[in-house]
């Protein structure tokens, strides 16, 4: 499946394109700004673009009004088609955000219930009670997402609801030739719905990928043959920045081995989770790292560890933004992409990963774990790579059994001799392909 070898580039379109925070009903063709991003995304080494919500919504995109209409603040279906065609022509896959757990209060079927109450043919599309009320005083109570009444929970057991959602997905494949979906709050989705969705998309397009947003718990619940192909790896997201900020590589090494090691109790060995150091919901990595010089080694760890790595727009040149300042701080408008040495570094990491089956889908084994250093092995058949991280401001001399005499660094192309141990420069990462 293409996803296993992918590097994902994530874009929040309403933010990047500078749309108003609330839907003003004024159509503007902002989405075409993304045409200028296609070549830089490809040059970065990304192979897939993940778009967060871009269909008609009340405000932030996760409060959908219409699954079949591009948000007027972004443009039209023709604008989206032009962007998707340009990405596909560049050899990139396209994934959209599937927001199926809930809709906005402006969703057409919910508006019908507001108007007709119990006489509405759509009342069973939601979890309603006409014996209650909400802060909006609609004259009925409804279940919402985590108590946020701006987000009305759909009744995914309702056949008509499923048909409506599946018809929308089929339309996205027909009109935009999409290659997969990120499932928003997949941890809230009913298992039966996930199974039906997986069966439907399996027949819709070969290698169509479902990636579920999950936070904690056993990811196998949402990632299996009857659910998602992959899920978001929030466990390792926390472990990544925490290990650097606290000088404790034992934390991320434990998580990686717990998830992907060879022991029988390891949870996700052989499975492909979506890995990231930031996204549209969390503080940017350039803001959360206490030592900014650790940006390069943390991205090295991201691209060296098991999973499919994702890069959030702007973070490839070190854009900052803190969650405490609200969503606009995390989802800024940007006219054109920037470029610096961090961008070049991520490009080199993507190229190294693409050249190594071991880095894409190989096994995981810890070799050396120190407070600020980590060396682990990735292996796929005869392809063997040692990933070496030094998060310290000082060089480090690593003595370990490399089980090889020499190697080549896939990032720099330079040869490496393991005789006498290995010297790790400050704030460094190496991908040693052993011979």
Secondary structure as the mmCIF struct_conf table of DSSP 4:
data_model
#
loop_
_struct_conf.conf_type_id
_struct_conf.id
_struct_conf.beg_label_comp_id
_struct_conf.beg_label_asym_id
_struct_conf.beg_label_seq_id
_struct_conf.end_label_comp_id
_struct_conf.end_label_asym_id
_struct_conf.end_label_seq_id
HELX_RH_3T_P HELX_RH_3T_P1 UNK A 2 UNK A 5
STRN STRN1 UNK A 8 UNK A 11
HELX_RH_AL_P HELX_RH_AL_P1 UNK A 13 UNK A 16
TURN_TY1_P TURN_TY1_P1 UNK A 17 UNK A 18
BEND BEND1 UNK A 21 UNK A 22
HELX_RH_3T_P HELX_RH_3T_P2 UNK A 30 UNK A 37
HELX_RH_AL_P HELX_RH_AL_P2 UNK A 38 UNK A 44
TURN_TY1_P TURN_TY1_P2 UNK A 45 UNK A 45
STRN STRN2 UNK A 48 UNK A 51
STRN STRN3 UNK A 55 UNK A 55
BEND BEND2 UNK A 56 UNK A 56
STRN STRN4 UNK A 57 UNK A 57
BEND BEND3 UNK A 58 UNK A 63
STRN STRN5 UNK A 64 UNK A 64
BEND BEND4 UNK A 65 UNK A 65
TURN_TY1_P TURN_TY1_P3 UNK A 67 UNK A 68
BEND BEND5 UNK A 69 UNK A 69
STRN STRN6 UNK A 70 UNK A 70
TURN_TY1_P TURN_TY1_P4 UNK A 72 UNK A 74
HELX_RH_AL_P HELX_RH_AL_P3 UNK A 77 UNK A 89
TURN_TY1_P TURN_TY1_P5 UNK A 90 UNK A 91
STRN STRN7 UNK A 93 UNK A 98
BEND BEND6 UNK A 101 UNK A 101
STRN STRN8 UNK A 102 UNK A 104
TURN_TY1_P TURN_TY1_P6 UNK A 105 UNK A 106
HELX_RH_AL_P HELX_RH_AL_P4 UNK A 108 UNK A 116
HELX_RH_3T_P HELX_RH_3T_P3 UNK A 117 UNK A 119
TURN_TY1_P TURN_TY1_P7 UNK A 121 UNK A 122
HELX_RH_3T_P HELX_RH_3T_P4 UNK A 123 UNK A 125
STRN STRN9 UNK A 126 UNK A 126
STRN STRN10 UNK A 128 UNK A 129
TURN_TY1_P TURN_TY1_P8 UNK A 130 UNK A 131
TURN_TY1_P TURN_TY1_P9 UNK A 135 UNK A 136
BEND BEND7 UNK A 139 UNK A 140
STRN STRN11 UNK A 141 UNK A 142
STRN STRN12 UNK A 144 UNK A 145
TURN_TY1_P TURN_TY1_P10 UNK A 146 UNK A 147
STRN STRN13 UNK A 148 UNK A 153
STRN STRN14 UNK A 154 UNK A 154
TURN_TY1_P TURN_TY1_P11 UNK A 156 UNK A 157
HELX_RH_AL_P HELX_RH_AL_P5 UNK A 159 UNK A 176
STRN STRN15 UNK A 180 UNK A 183
TURN_TY1_P TURN_TY1_P12 UNK A 184 UNK A 185
HELX_RH_3T_P HELX_RH_3T_P5 UNK A 186 UNK A 188
BEND BEND8 UNK A 189 UNK A 189
HELX_RH_AL_P HELX_RH_AL_P6 UNK A 191 UNK A 204
BEND BEND9 UNK A 205 UNK A 205
TURN_TY1_P TURN_TY1_P13 UNK A 206 UNK A 207
STRN STRN16 UNK A 209 UNK A 212
BEND BEND10 UNK A 216 UNK A 217
HELX_RH_3T_P HELX_RH_3T_P6 UNK A 219 UNK A 221
TURN_TY1_P TURN_TY1_P14 UNK A 222 UNK A 222
STRN STRN17 UNK A 223 UNK A 223
BEND BEND11 UNK A 224 UNK A 224
TURN_TY1_P TURN_TY1_P15 UNK A 225 UNK A 226
BEND BEND12 UNK A 227 UNK A 227
STRN STRN18 UNK A 228 UNK A 228
BEND BEND13 UNK A 229 UNK A 229
STRN STRN19 UNK A 230 UNK A 231
STRN STRN20 UNK A 232 UNK A 232
HELX_RH_AL_P HELX_RH_AL_P7 UNK A 234 UNK A 245
TURN_TY1_P TURN_TY1_P16 UNK A 246 UNK A 247
HELX_RH_AL_P HELX_RH_AL_P8 UNK A 249 UNK A 260
BEND BEND14 UNK A 261 UNK A 263
TURN_TY1_P TURN_TY1_P17 UNK A 264 UNK A 265
BEND BEND15 UNK A 267 UNK A 268
TURN_TY1_P TURN_TY1_P18 UNK A 269 UNK A 270
HELX_LH_PP_P HELX_LH_PP_P1 UNK A 273 UNK A 273
STRN STRN21 UNK A 274 UNK A 276
BEND BEND16 UNK A 277 UNK A 277
TURN_TY1_P TURN_TY1_P19 UNK A 280 UNK A 281
BEND BEND17 UNK A 282 UNK A 282
HELX_RH_AL_P HELX_RH_AL_P9 UNK A 285 UNK A 288
BEND BEND18 UNK A 290 UNK A 291
HELX_RH_3T_P HELX_RH_3T_P7 UNK A 292 UNK A 294
HELX_RH_AL_P HELX_RH_AL_P10 UNK A 295 UNK A 304
BEND BEND19 UNK A 305 UNK A 307
STRN STRN22 UNK A 308 UNK A 312
TURN_TY1_P TURN_TY1_P20 UNK A 313 UNK A 314
HELX_RH_3T_P HELX_RH_3T_P8 UNK A 315 UNK A 317
TURN_TY1_P TURN_TY1_P21 UNK A 318 UNK A 318
HELX_RH_3T_P HELX_RH_3T_P9 UNK A 323 UNK A 325
HELX_RH_AL_P HELX_RH_AL_P11 UNK A 327 UNK A 330
BEND BEND20 UNK A 331 UNK A 331
BEND BEND21 UNK A 335 UNK A 336
HELX_RH_AL_P HELX_RH_AL_P12 UNK A 341 UNK A 354
TURN_TY1_P TURN_TY1_P22 UNK A 355 UNK A 355
HELX_RH_AL_P HELX_RH_AL_P13 UNK A 357 UNK A 361
STRN STRN23 UNK A 363 UNK A 369
BEND BEND22 UNK A 371 UNK A 372
STRN STRN24 UNK A 373 UNK A 380
TURN_TY1_P TURN_TY1_P23 UNK A 381 UNK A 382
STRN STRN25 UNK A 383 UNK A 390
BEND BEND23 UNK A 392 UNK A 394
STRN STRN26 UNK A 396 UNK A 398
BEND BEND24 UNK A 403 UNK A 405
STRN STRN27 UNK A 406 UNK A 409
TURN_TY1_P TURN_TY1_P24 UNK A 410 UNK A 412
STRN STRN28 UNK A 415 UNK A 417
TURN_TY1_P TURN_TY1_P25 UNK A 419 UNK A 420
STRN STRN29 UNK A 422 UNK A 424
TURN_TY1_P TURN_TY1_P26 UNK A 426 UNK A 427
STRN STRN30 UNK A 428 UNK A 434
#
